[in-house]
Amino acid sequence: MLRGALASVPLLVAVLADRPTAGVPAALGAMLAGINDRPGSRRAAVTRLGVPALAGAAGLLFGTLIAAAAGGGRSVFVLPLVFGLLGLVAGAFSSTGPVASACGTQVLVAAVIGAGMPLPEPGPVRALLFLVGAGWLLVLRLVLPSPGRPGNGPYRLDGEREAVAAVYEAVSRLLGATGGPRALAGRAALSAALDQAQDALGGPRLRRRASSAAERRLHVQYAAAFPLAEAATALAWAGVPLPGRLVEGPRRLADAVRTGGSCGPLPAPARTDAGLRALDDALLRAAAVFDRPEGAPSETAKGRPDGSVPRRAWSPAGREYGLRVAVCCATSTVVAQWLHHEHWYWLPATTVFLVKPDLGPLVSRVLCRAVGTVAGAAVFGLLMVVLSGLLSGPLPLVGAVALCGALLPVATRHFAVQTAVVTVLVLSLVLLGGEPPAAWGRVVESLLACVTVLLVGHLPLPGRRGHGVRAALDTAVGAAHRYLGHVLEAPEDHAGRGALRRDAYRSLAAARTAIDLSAAELPPVARHSAGSDGVAGAVERLIDTTTACAVHLGHRTDELPSSHAERLAAHLSELDRAWGAGPRPELSVL
């Protein structure tokens, strides 16, 4: 919230310099970067905030040039065609990941604003000011320390340290839940914690390896969590309740990560089967790592990439989403140009935000947008009455922008609240840009955008629906088969096995997210992914069983018990029946 409030400093500087219009692009850049600002490591924030900001600046410049070529941003034919093509490409790339989704959104929104907002600054200057606003927020993200941070280590690694500690906490909770009804949820939470730690440690760096002893230590501690996670997953798969003392070891390791100290004494071992032996060995190796002041650098385990970004963007799932974005952008631009009013760019810009699939089910986000816009317009009117009575000139508007910037990190937790905050912020920027006030015009434009997205979102476009769910399940099935094949062929390769296990669980989590989102849509959309949850369950059971087999093969045995082999064969047959998957590992090697 403090960063969000301070993000209005470039706008304040522009207003004090009597150039308020110059502060508008900077405030827009800071606003869009603030929407992408999430808890996590500072290194990951460079990609999460910086790359979309570059895309937004390029979009702003492109929109300005297109408006000039189209005759001042008025064209019923040229602008819809250009924005439709841009929406097709940006939408297809948006389907490849969260950062790509933010890039696609920012390039489209900025292009529409660049074409429609009448600012006196030329296109290159607008793009530069946009980068200044987003860059200022990124600098605040990198420089300001986190409040209430534990330990005495460098504050720049707060996010990484907390992410690694969360992995050990998740291992502890999974061990405590083993044999009970919460074991499956505990395994999913552990997988999510490993994903977040991998993202936190895997951001951009100037050097190939970690450059400080503290960072190298975190990488080694993260790598030491892999065997613990594998053993805990195998024990949860067995379903036998564990002694309560076993949860203390990983919990002490989590505390040691946060404080930078040693883990202290570990609980007494219980080595009655392969899973417990694996857990004890992993705890001992982790304790040795934690008691060393420095360790050799260890690369963050990464999953196997699922093809290049262009190939994934032009997959059936990418084409389906890109086509829907293109139709939405073109349709909303035609309607906005036909209405021929001052703020025509509001309609396509709002449509771009609404059509994003990672903001929740379509009907839900449309309703939240309508309610949030009405509430935001009402709050803006009331706020202007109160602030104008206290101060005159543009400073009340700068105060409103600062207040909205502070509220934005909290507002992102609910789309309706975020819409209300963004509405107040945008209306303030419109007045600072010299345009006439149009609070209720903003409401009308948002409602028109809601209708457009609802119609296009359920429009039967060419081809089958549900490509996103099918693509996510294909990725998860392929990752599960690669993981199983590696375990059966090279059980002694722990490093390769760990990377493939992370890839399998991460792909499964992405598939479940896509399934849950599709299932929450209206029946015309949800029916295209019917039965997908059963496929995901079969994949999950196969991956968990493979992990249990990996632990067994890795601890003083050269072959699997017949019970493990039978369950593997059963899960493979179940998956083949549910999904009709392609080639799979043969069990003859057992």
C-alpha positions, 0 to 999 in steps of 0.5 A: 500500500505504501508503494502504491501511494508513493507511485503517484510521485511522478504525477505530483511532480508533473502537476507541480511543474504545471504539466499535468498532462505529462503526468497522466501516462506516468500514472497509467504506467504506475497503475498497470504495474500496481495491478501486477504487483504481488507478494514475492521475491524482488527478482521475480518482480523485475519480470512480473512488472518490467516486461508488461511495462515494456509491452505497455509502452510499445502499445502506447506508442503504436496507438498514437501512431495509428491514431495519427495515420487514421486521422486523429483517432476517428475511423469506423474501419481502420481502427477496428481492423487494426485493434482486431489484428492486434487483439488476435496476436496479443490474445494468443500470446496471453494464453501462454502464461501469467506474465504473457497475459499481463503483457497482452493486456497492457499492450492492448489497453495502452494502444487503445488509450494512445489512439483515443486519449487527446494528450498534447505530448507526442507518442515517443514522449508518452511511451517514455513517461509510461515507462517512468511511472512503471519504472518508479514503482519497480524501483520502490519494489526493489528498494523498500524493505518488507515490514516485519521481516524476520532474521538479520539477512539482506532484506532484498532476499525477503521474498525468496527466504519466505518462499523457501521457508513456506516449502518446509512448512508445507512439508510439515503440514503434509506429514501431520495430515498423512492418514487423514482427510486433509492429506490430499489438500496438503500435498497440493499445498506443498506442490504450490509452495514448491512452485512459488519458491521456484519462481521466487528463486528463478528470476532474472540475474546479471550473472549465471549463478547466485552472486552472494553467499546468502543467495547461494545458501537459499538455493541449497536450502531449496534443493534440500527440500526436494527429497523431503517433499518426495518422501512426504508425498510417498508417505501421504500416498501410503495413507498411514498416520505418522508419529506426531514428532515427525512434523517438528523437523521440517518446521525447525528447518522453516524457522532456520530459513527465516532466521538464518540460523541452524535448525538445532536438534531433530526429532528421533528417527522412525525407519520402519519402511522405505518412506520413513527411511527416505524422510529421515535421510532427507532430514539429515542431509538438510540439517547438514546443509543448514549447519554449513555457513556457505554452500556450493551454488545449486541451480533452481530445479526447472521443469521441462519447457513445453515447447516454444512460446510461439508454438504454444501461442498458436496452439488451438487454445491460443488461437481460440482465445486470440480469436475471441479477444480480436472479435471483442476488440473489433466489435467494441471499437466499431460501437465506440466509433459509431457513438462518436463521443469524447471518451470512445477509447473507454469501451474497447479498453474495458472490453480488454480487461473483461475478456481476460480468462484469468480473472475468473468466470466470464459472467462473474467478472462481468457482473463484478465489473458492472457493480464496481463501475457504478460504485466507483463513479458514485464514490468519485463524485462524492470524493470530488465534492469533499476534496474540492471543498478543502483544496482547489486546483489539480491537487485534490485529483492527485490526492485521489490518485494516491489514495487509489494507488494505496488501495489497489494492492488490497482491491486486487483481491476482488474484481468488483473492488478493483474495478471501483478503485480503478474507476476512481483513478481513471476518472481522476486522470481524465480530468488531469488530462484536460478532458471533460468529466464523464463519471456516468458516461464511464458507467454507460461504456462499462455496461456496453463493454459487459454486454459485448463480452457476454455476447462474444464470450458465448458466441459459437466461433469456428472450431470446438470450445474448451481448447484451453482445458484440453491443452492443459490436460495434454501437458499434464498427461505428457509430464506424468508419463515422462516422470514415470518413464524416468523413474522406471528407467533411471531411478538413481538420477535424483536431480533429473527425477526432481525436475520431472516431478516438479514439471508433473505437479506444476502441470497438474496444478495448471490443469486443475485451475483451467478445469475449475475456471471452465466449470464455473462458466455458464452451461454453454461453455462449461459443458465443453470440459465435462469429465475433465476433473476425472482425468485430472484425478487420474493424472494426480493418482498416477503422479503420486504413485510414481513418487512412492515408487521413486522413493522405494526404488531409491532406498536399497531395493532394485525392484518394486513390490507387486502392490506398487506395480499393480497400482501403477498399471491400474492408474495407467489403464484408468488414465488411458480410458479417461483421456485416451493418452498416447504412448506411455511407459511400459511396465515390463521393466519392472 
